[in-house]
């Protein structure tokens, strides 16, 4: 079955004023759809066409050589954005609830404000386009990483519990070139319930 863009779990204007309605329409309906269309075209006729996107991205070296780059770029874009929509919500923001996730944050970073600062700093310093992530190690320890373009920690068999898109199309209509302002504001819509769920996987 061909890959599809998942519907947003909230209305397009539900994240305002942090992320505006027009950006959500363009980002979800145009950019994400383009990744999915290109991914399906790249995988058509291969043994990987009906595989879950996670399995495809973890086995890029097994794909035909001429498919690897388009699948890396567009498959990564599909996976990253499918996760990104879930990591935000209209009732988001604040601090993570007490429990294992908050304990892991405190242990790795000192407190949630230090976590936010490291994530934002990695996003600001990402040259060009990419993502900033919080990754959970096999031992449960958390760390911050940044990837270029549509690469994802999953490609290195790492488990991301949170990721923020720092491509300009994610924020430019509201924030123009002020990426630091976008990253600071993004925490007003973070869905800690999903982050906590992913931490516990």
LOBA-829612 format. One record per residue: residue number from 1; residue in three letters; x, y, z of N, C-alpha, C, O in turn. Coordinates in steps of 0.02 Angstrom, whole numbers, plus 50000, padded with zeros to 5 digits. Layout:
<nodes>
n;res;nxx;nyy;nzz;caxx;cayy;cazz;cxx;cyy;czz;oxx;oyy;ozz
NUM;ALA;X;Y;Z;X;Y;Z;X;Y;Z;X;Y;Z
...
</nodes>
This chain:
<nodes>
n;res;nxx;nyy;nzz;caxx;cayy;cazz;cxx;cyy;czz;oxx;oyy;ozz
1;UNK;50042;49940;50000;50000;50000;50000;50044;50062;50000;50092;50066;50038
2;UNK;50027;50110;49959;50067;50171;49953;50065;50211;50018;50016;50209;50055
3;UNK;50119;50246;50031;50122;50288;50091;50074;50347;50083;50063;50371;50027
4;UNK;50047;50370;50139;49999;50425;50138;50016;50476;50192;50046;50459;50243
5;UNK;49997;50538;50180;50005;50590;50230;49951;50580;50284;49892;50579;50267
6;UNK;49970;50573;50347;49920;50566;50399;49883;50631;50410;49913;50685;50403
7;UNK;49819;50629;50427;49783;50691;50441;49810;50724;50504;49835;50690;50549
8;UNK;49804;50790;50506;49824;50825;50567;49779;50803;50625;49719;50794;50614
9;UNK;49806;50795;50685;49765;50775;50742;49729;50834;50774;49704;50828;50830
10;UNK;49727;50892;50740;49695;50953;50766;49682;50998;50706;49706;50983;50651
11;UNK;49645;51052;50716;49631;51098;50661;49694;51136;50641;49741;51143;50680
12;UNK;49693;51161;50579;49751;51196;50553;49768;51259;50594;49826;51279;50599
13;UNK;49717;51290;50623;49729;51351;50661;49736;51338;50736;49739;51386;50776
14;UNK;49740;51275;50756;49738;51257;50827;49802;51277;50864;49801;51283;50925
15;UNK;49857;51288;50827;49920;51303;50860;49935;51378;50860;49989;51399;50882
16;UNK;49888;51418;50836;49899;51491;50837;49899;51516;50909;49863;51489;50950
17;UNK;49938;51568;50925;49978;51608;50879;50049;51581;50867;50088;51611;50831
18;UNK;50066;51524;50899;50134;51499;50892;50150;51480;50819;50202;51499;50793
19;UNK;50104;51443;50788;50110;51425;50717;50045;51442;50682;49992;51419;50703
20;UNK;50049;51482;50630;49990;51509;50599;49956;51459;50552;49986;51411;50529
21;UNK;49892;51472;50540;49850;51429;50498;49880;51418;50428;49882;51362;50404
22;UNK;49903;51471;50396;49930;51465;50328;49992;51422;50326;50000;51381;50281
23;UNK;50036;51430;50376;50096;51388;50379;50076;51315;50386;50106;51272;50353
24;UNK;50028;51299;50428;50007;51230;50437;49979;51201;50373;49993;51143;50357
25;UNK;49938;51239;50337;49912;51215;50273;49968;51201;50223;49969;51148;50192
26;UNK;50014;51248;50216;50069;51239;50169;50115;51182;50190;50135;51141;50149
27;UNK;50130;51179;50254;50178;51130;50279;50150;51059;50273;50183;51014;50247
28;UNK;50088;51051;50296;50057;50984;50296;50033;50964;50227;50049;50910;50203
29;UNK;49994;51007;50194;49960;50988;50132;50006;50991;50071;49996;50954;50023
30;UNK;50056;51034;50073;50100;51042;50014;50168;51008;50024;50187;50964;49986
31;UNK;50204;51029;50076;50272;51002;50086;50270;50927;50103;50304;50887;50071
32;UNK;50230;50909;50153;50227;50838;50172;50200;50796;50115;50225;50741;50102
33;UNK;50149;50821;50080;50121;50783;50024;50173;50772;49970;50175;50719;49939
34;UNK;50215;50822;49957;50267;50815;49906;50317;50761;49926;50338;50722;49883
35;UNK;50336;50758;49990;50381;50704;50013;50349;50636;50000;50383;50590;49976
36;UNK;50286;50629;50016;50252;50565;50008;50246;50547;49934;50258;50489;49915
37;UNK;50228;50594;49892;50223;50581;49820;50290;50558;49791;50293;50510;49753
38;UNK;50343;50593;49810;50410;50576;49785;50434;50509;49813;50467;50470;49778
39;UNK;50417;50495;49876;50435;50431;49906;50401;50374;49870;50434;50324;49853
40;UNK;50336;50380;49859;50300;50327;49824;50326;50316;49754;50330;50259;49730
41;UNK;50344;50370;49720;50372;50364;49652;50439;50328;49654;50454;50287;49611
42;UNK;50480;50343;49704;50547;50312;49709;50542;50238;49726;50583;50198;49702
43;UNK;50492;50219;49766;50486;50149;49787;50444;50106;49740;50444;50045;49746
44;UNK;50410;50137;49694;50366;50100;49648;50404;50046;49611;50457;50059;49583
45;UNK;50377;49985;49612;50408;49930;49576;50463;49895;49613;50493;49848;49587
46;UNK;50479;49918;49675;50530;49885;49715;50498;49841;49768;50438;49846;49781
47;UNK;50538;49799;49799;50513;49757;49853;50497;49797;49916;50468;49771;49963
48;UNK;50516;49861;49916;50508;49903;49975;50446;49946;49973;50433;49984;50020
49;UNK;50409;49943;49919;50353;49989;49908;50301;49985;49963;50270;50035;49980
50;UNK;50290;49925;49991;50237;49916;50041;50264;49907;50112;50226;49889;50157
51;UNK;50328;49919;50121;50358;49911;50187;50344;49973;50230;50338;50028;50203
52;UNK;50339;49965;50296;50332;50024;50340;50391;50071;50330;50447;50049;50318
53;UNK;50378;50136;50336;50430;50184;50324;50489;50175;50372;50546;50187;50354
54;UNK;50475;50154;50434;50529;50143;50482;50577;50089;50457;50638;50097;50462
55;UNK;50550;50036;50430;50591;49981;50405;50632;50003;50344;50690;49985;50337
56;UNK;50601;50043;50302;50636;50068;50242;50696;50111;50263;50751;50102;50237
57;UNK;50685;50157;50309;50738;50204;50328;50795;50169;50366;50852;50192;50364
58;UNK;50780;50115;50400;50832;50079;50437;50871;50031;50392;50918;49999;50415
59;UNK;50850;50026;50329;50883;49980;50283;50899;50014;50216;50894;49983;50163
60;UNK;50919;50077;50219;50932;50114;50157;50985;50080;50114;50980;50082;50052
61;UNK;51035;50050;50145;51088;50018;50106;51064;49957;50068;51099;49933;50023
62;UNK;51005;49932;50085;50978;49874;50050;50938;49894;49988;50920;49851;49948
63;UNK;50923;49957;49981;50886;49981;49923;50931;49984;49862;50992;49990;49869
64;UNK;50902;49980;49802;50942;49992;49742;50977;50059;49747;50949;50108;49772
65;UNK;51039;50062;49724;51081;50121;49735;51048;50185;49709;51055;50238;49740
66;UNK;51013;50181;49653;50984;50241;49624;50922;50265;49663;50897;50320;49650
67;UNK;50899;50224;49710;50840;50242;49750;50859;50272;49818;50817;50303;49850
68;UNK;50920;50262;49839;50938;50278;49908;50931;50353;49924;50902;50370;49975
69;UNK;50956;50396;49881;50953;50467;49896;50881;50493;49895;50862;50528;49943
70;UNK;50841;50479;49844;50772;50503;49846;50732;50474;49904;50689;50508;49932
71;UNK;50745;50411;49923;50709;50382;49979;50734;50412;50045;50694;50424;50090
72;UNK;50799;50423;50050;50826;50455;50111;50794;50523;50121;50771;50539;50177
73;UNK;50792;50563;50068;50766;50631;50074;50690;50632;50085;50665;50664;50131
74;UNK;50654;50597;50043;50581;50599;50045;50551;50553;50098;50501;50570;50129
75;UNK;50582;50494;50107;50559;50450;50161;50573;50481;50229;50532;50476;50274
76;UNK;50631;50512;50235;50647;50547;50297;50598;50604;50309;50575;50615;50365
77;UNK;50581;50641;50256;50533;50695;50262;50465;50670;50284;50431;50701;50325
78;UNK;50444;50613;50257;50379;50584;50276;50379;50561;50348;50333;50576;50386
79;UNK;50431;50526;50368;50435;50501;50437;50439;50559;50487;50402;50560;50536
80;UNK;50484;50605;50474;50495;50661;50520;50431;50702;50529;50413;50720;50585
81;UNK;50397;50717;50474;50337;50758;50480;50279;50721;50512;50240;50750;50549
82;UNK;50273;50657;50498;50220;50617;50531;50228;50620;50607;50179;50623;50643
83;UNK;50291;50619;50629;50304;50625;50701;50293;50696;50725;50266;50706;50779
84;UNK;50315;50745;50686;50312;50815;50706;50240;50837;50722;50229;50871;50771
85;UNK;50192;50816;50680;50123;50837;50692;50098;50811;50760;50061;50845;50795
86;UNK;50120;50751;50779;50099;50723;50843;50131;50758;50902;50101;50763;50956
87;UNK;50191;50784;50893;50229;50813;50948;50204;50883;50967;50231;50914;51012
88;UNK;50153;50907;50932;50124;50972;50947;50050;50963;50963;50018;50914;50942
89;UNK;50022;51011;50999;49951;51008;51014;49926;51074;51041;49965;51113;51069
90;UNK;49861;51087;51033;49833;51151;51055;49833;51159;51131;49829;51215;51156
91;UNK;49838;51105;51167;49840;51108;51241;49911;51095;51266;49921;51073;51323
92;UNK;49961;51108;51223;50030;51092;51240;50062;51145;51282;50030;51191;51307
93;UNK;50127;51138;51289;50167;51185;51327;50178;51164;51398;50162;51108;51418
94;UNK;50204;51210;51437;50217;51195;51507;50276;51149;51515;50321;51146;51473
95;UNK;50275;51112;51570;50329;51066;51586;50305;50994;51582;50245;50982;51587
96;UNK;50351;50947;51572;50330;50877;51571;50303;50856;51639;50324;50883;51690
97;UNK;50256;50808;51640;50229;50785;51704;50282;50748;51744;50330;50722;51716
98;UNK;50271;50745;51809;50316;50706;51851;50315;50633;51830;50263;50606;51810
99;UNK;50372;50601;51833;50377;50531;51814;50444;50516;51782;50490;50556;51786
100;UNK;50449;50458;51749;50514;50437;51721;50543;50486;51670;50604;50496;51669
101;UNK;50501;50516;51628;50527;50564;51578;50559;50624;51613;50615;50643;51597
102;UNK;50523;50654;51659;50550;50712;51694;50613;50694;51733;50660;50733;51735
103;UNK;50613;50635;51763;50673;50613;51799;50733;50607;51752;50788;50627;51769
104;UNK;50721;50580;51691;50775;50572;51642;50799;50640;51618;50859;50649;51606
105;UNK;50753;50688;51610;50772;50755;51589;50815;50788;51643;50867;50817;51629
106;UNK;50793;50782;51705;50831;50812;51760;50901;50781;51766;50950;50816;51780
107;UNK;50904;50716;51755;50968;50682;51761;51016;50702;51705;51076;50712;51717
108;UNK;50990;50708;51644;51033;50723;51586;51050;50797;51580;51105;50814;51559
109;UNK;51003;50840;51598;51012;50911;51583;51010;50956;51644;51031;51014;51641
110;UNK;50986;50932;51700;50978;50973;51760;50906;50992;51772;50881;50984;51828
111;UNK;50873;51018;51720;50801;51033;51724;50775;51043;51653;50814;51042;51605
112;UNK;50709;51053;51647;50679;51058;51581;50701;51121;51544;50704;51121;51483
113;UNK;50715;51175;51581;50738;51236;51548;50806;51226;51514;50819;51253;51461
114;UNK;50849;51187;51547;50914;51173;51517;50906;51128;51455;50942;51135;51406
115;UNK;50858;51082;51458;50843;51041;51399;50822;51085;51341;50848;51078;51286
116;UNK;50774;51129;51354;50749;51173;51301;50806;51214;51271;50810;51223;51210
117;UNK;50850;51239;51314;50905;51280;51291;50952;51241;51245;50974;51267;51194
118;UNK;50967;51178;51263;51011;51137;51221;50978;51120;51154;51010;51121;51102
119;UNK;50913;51104;51157;50877;51088;51095;50874;51149;51049;50888;51144;50989
120;UNK;50858;51206;51078;50855;51268;51038;50923;51286;51010;50928;51306;50952
121;UNK;50974;51279;51050;51042;51295;51028;51063;51251;50969;51092;51276;50921
122;UNK;51047;51187;50973;51063;51141;50918;51024;51160;50855;51050;51154;50800
123;UNK;50962;51182;50864;50922;51203;50807;50947;51267;50775;50948;51273;50714
124;UNK;50967;51314;50816;50993;51378;50790;51058;51366;50753;51070;51397;50701
125;UNK;51100;51322;50778;51165;51310;50748;51163;51263;50688;51213;51255;50654
126;UNK;51106;51231;50675;51100;51188;50616;51104;51232;50555;51058;51270;50540
127;UNK;51159;51226;50518;51169;51266;50458;51121;51243;50404;51114;51184;50391
128;UNK;51087;51291;50372;51039;51273;50321;50977;51243;50352;50951;51267;50402
129;UNK;50952;51189;50321;50890;51158;50343;50904;51094;50381;50955;51061;50370
130;UNK;50858;51076;50425;50867;51014;50462;50820;51010;50522;50767;51040;50523
131;UNK;50842;50971;50571;50801;50957;50630;50845;50957;50693;50905;50945;50690
132;UNK;50813;50971;50750;50845;50964;50815;50804;50914;50855;50743;50916;50856
133;UNK;50839;50868;50890;50807;50810;50920;50826;50799;50992;50880;50820;51015
134;UNK;50782;50765;51029;50800;50734;51092;50796;50659;51081;50744;50632;51061
135;UNK;50852;50624;51093;50858;50553;51078;50867;50514;51143;50905;50534;51187
136;UNK;50832;50459;51148;50839;50414;51206;50884;50357;51189;50872;50320;51141
137;UNK;50938;50348;51228;50984;50293;51217;50956;50228;51243;50904;50227;51276
138;UNK;50989;50173;51227;50966;50107;51248;50965;50100;51324;50930;50058;51352
139;UNK;51005;50143;51357;51006;50142;51431;50956;50190;51461;50953;50197;51522
140;UNK;50915;50222;51419;50865;50269;51443;50890;50340;51450;50851;50385;51463
141;UNK;50955;50350;51441;50983;50418;51447;50964;50460;51387;50959;50435;51331
142;UNK;50954;50525;51399;50934;50571;51346;50993;50613;51322;51039;50629;51360
143;UNK;50992;50630;51259;51042;50675;51230;51010;50716;51174;50957;50698;51149
144;UNK;51042;50770;51156;51019;50814;51103;51061;50804;51041;51123;50801;51045
145;UNK;51029;50797;50983;51063;50790;50920;51031;50835;50868;50975;50859;50878
146;UNK;51067;50847;50814;51041;50885;50758;51058;50847;50694;51112;50819;50687
147;UNK;51010;50847;50647;51022;50814;50583;51010;50863;50525;50968;50907;50531
148;UNK;51046;50854;50470;51035;50897;50412;50976;50873;50370;50958;50815;50371
149;UNK;50948;50919;50332;50897;50903;50282;50840;50864;50314;50811;50886;50363
150;UNK;50823;50806;50285;50769;50765;50314;50797;50700;50345;50761;50651;50353
151;UNK;50861;50701;50362;50889;50644;50398;50855;50638;50467;50831;50688;50495
152;UNK;50854;50578;50494;50821;50565;50557;50865;50518;50598;50900;50476;50569
153;UNK;50864;50523;50664;50902;50476;50705;50885;50403;50691;50926;50359;50701
154;UNK;50824;50391;50667;50804;50323;50652;50851;50290;50601;50861;50229;50603
155;UNK;50880;50330;50557;50925;50302;50506;50987;50271;50538;51021;50230;50507
156;UNK;51002;50292;50600;51059;50263;50636;51033;50218;50693;51069;50205;50742
157;UNK;50971;50194;50685;50940;50151;50735;50938;50183;50804;50945;50149;50855
158;UNK;50927;50249;50805;50919;50285;50868;50845;50304;50876;50808;50310;50827
159;UNK;50824;50313;50938;50754;50325;50953;50743;50397;50975;50763;50416;51030
160;UNK;50713;50438;50932;50698;50507;50949;50631;50511;50986;50582;50480;50965
161;UNK;50631;50548;51041;50569;50558;51077;50539;50627;51063;50481;50639;51078
162;UNK;50579;50672;51034;50556;50739;51017;50598;50765;50960;50658;50754;50957
163;UNK;50566;50801;50914;50603;50831;50858;50568;50895;50836;50507;50899;50835
164;UNK;50608;50945;50819;50581;51009;50795;50609;51023;50725;50669;51021;50714
165;UNK;50564;51037;50680;50581;51054;50611;50610;51125;50609;50577;51172;50631
166;UNK;50671;51132;50583;50700;51199;50577;50712;51218;50504;50753;51261;50489
167;UNK;50675;51185;50458;50673;51209;50389;50635;51276;50390;50590;51285;50431
168;UNK;50652;51322;50346;50619;51386;50345;50544;51380;50332;50505;51422;50356
169;UNK;50523;51329;50294;50452;51324;50280;50410;51310;50342;50349;51318;50341
170;UNK;50443;51291;50397;50407;51277;50459;50390;51340;50497;50347;51339;50541
171;UNK;50423;51396;50481;50413;51455;50524;50416;51522;50489;50402;51573;50521
172;UNK;50433;51525;50424;50453;51588;50394;50396;51639;50389;50408;51699;50395
173;UNK;50334;51617;50379;50279;51664;50370;50268;51706;50433;50251;51765;50428
174;UNK;50278;51677;50491;50269;51713;50554;50335;51743;50580;50336;51800;50602
175;UNK;50389;51705;50576;50450;51725;50610;50504;51752;50562;50557;51774;50584
176;UNK;50490;51749;50496;50539;51770;50447;50606;51733;50460;50606;51672;50463
177;UNK;50661;51770;50468;50725;51737;50477;50743;51728;50551;50800;51713;50567
178;UNK;50694;51736;50596;50708;51734;50667;50698;51663;50694;50652;51650;50733
179;UNK;50741;51618;50673;50736;51549;50696;50738;51542;50772;50700;51503;50799
180;UNK;50781;51580;50807;50781;51574;50880;50713;51590;50911;50693;51558;50960
181;UNK;50677;51639;50884;50611;51657;50910;50562;51600;50899;50522;51584;50943
182;UNK;50565;51569;50841;50521;51512;50826;50534;51454;50874;50488;51424;50901
183;UNK;50597;51439;50886;50614;51384;50930;50592;51398;51002;50567;51353;51036
184;UNK;50600;51459;51024;50577;51476;51091;50502;51470;51097;50476;51443;51146
185;UNK;50466;51494;51046;50393;51491;51047;50367;51420;51039;50313;51403;51065
186;UNK;50404;51377;51004;50379;51309;50990;50361;51271;51053;50315;51231;51052
187;UNK;50396;51284;51107;50383;51248;51169;50314;51264;51198;50292;51230;51244
188;UNK;50281;51315;51172;50212;51330;51194;50162;51280;51167;50105;51276;51191
189;UNK;50182;51240;51117;50135;51191;51088;50161;51119;51093;50130;51074;51066
190;UNK;50217;51108;51128;50243;51040;51134;50192;50995;51169;50163;51015;51220
191;UNK;50182;50936;51143;50135;50888;51171;50175;50839;51215;50200;50788;51191
192;UNK;50181;50856;51279;50222;50815;51324;50195;50744;51331;50233;50698;51345
193;UNK;50130;50734;51322;50101;50667;51328;50131;50620;51276;50145;50562;51290
194;UNK;50140;50646;51214;50169;50605;51161;50243;50594;51174;50269;50540;51162
195;UNK;50278;50647;51197;50349;50639;51212;50358;50586;51266;50402;50543;51261
196;UNK;50317;50588;51317;50321;50539;51371;50305;50469;51345;50336;50421;51366
197;UNK;50256;50464;51301;50238;50400;51272;50297;50371;51232;50312;50311;51237
198;UNK;50330;50414;51193;50386;50391;51154;50446;50373;51198;50484;50326;51182
199;UNK;50454;50409;51253;50508;50392;51299;50498;50323;51329;50547;50287;51341
200;UNK;50436;50304;51339;50422;50240;51371;50421;50181;51324;50416;50124;51346
201;UNK;50427;50193;51257;50425;50139;51208;50485;50093;51217;50491;50044;51180
</nodes>
